[in-house]
C-alpha cells in the first residue's frame, strides 16, 4: 500500500498556499460518479480514480505538497 500522510489541510490553508504561488499538486480522487455529477472542478487538479491512487501517483514529485480532494 502507499505511504499516505494522514495530515489534513483546510480549504483556507490551501487557498493561501495557492494565492502565494506555492507549488501544490491537487489530486481529485472522487469516484467517477461523484466527479461527473459535481459542478465543482478544481482548476489544475489531476483526476485520479480512487481505485488507482497508488499507480496514479507514482510519477508525482516527492518534494511537493500533494493534496487529495475526495468525498
Protein Blocks (a to p, Z undefined) as FASTA:
>chain_A
ZZddfbdcdfklmmmmmmnopacddddfbdfklmmmpcbdcehiacddfklmmmmmmmpc
fkbccddddZZ
